[in-house]
């Protein structure tokens, strides 16, 4: 639970960490098969795909945008183009040889780099983005929304897999 009376920076970082932890809890104690189970037709979303996707999202916002790092996507578009959900927005497709341990390690690595890239920046610090400037405050707020939405997906998937609900 994020603190109830913290300063703005701590509140934003704590809510993001809360949702990060919620995602991992939704994946806990499931088999590789359970992590690959889809939510409901026609959606192909899986818990493993969500974790992969959020590793890419962390990489995009906290490395490419905030720190202006030139890092490649984990999930390049397939040959001949993609469906808009590949590359910098990718991770949804789960390769046959993908494992939870690999995806979790990748995600944890991106979260660690995100925290490092935020540590010395003020909420009002900006980075160029889409022809304008974006603040760290905006990125935190965006990421909280991104995780909250996907944790809702994770709730539904987990309930479908084994009936588990709640955090």
RAZI-V255684 format. One line per field, one symbol per residue. ss: DSSP state (a for helix, b for strand, c for the rest). A space follows every 50 residues. Layout:
ss=???
This chain:
ss=cccccccaaaaaaaaaaaaaaaaaaaaccccaaaacccccccccccaaaa aaaaaaaaaaaaaaacccccccccccccccccccccaaacccccccccca aaaaaaaaaaaaaaaaaaaccccccbbbbccbbbbaaaaaaaaaaaaaaa aaaaaaaaaaaaccccc
